[in-house]
Amino acid sequence: LQIQLIEAVHKIQQILSASGQNIYPEEIEAKLNNMPFVSESLVVEQDGKLVALVYPDYEALDRFEMSVPDMESSLDKMRDELNKLVAPYERISKIVLMPNEFEKTPKRSIKRFLYTAK
């Protein structure tokens, strides 16, 4: 029972509430993770707006002879493509490239709490 309660609290903490709507970041992250050159992502709320933190797929960048600056220049296009796939209240205001992989739990889940502003 205690484990189920902890899991329920953890799920509630993962719901963001930007623009008065409940937003499940995992749904947006799944769409973002399917985009080219994205290894993993995390959607967080910053100043009432949704921001996507992205760790690039460096192996894919190398295969296509792209550099990080090349990817940075295409972030707006990536954001526009993502925003076409989500509801208006789930739109991402910006994408930020992360230099390192996200810290993970032993189960390989991202430690979301380390990346959310308090």
Disulfide bonds with the S-S distance in Angstrom:
none
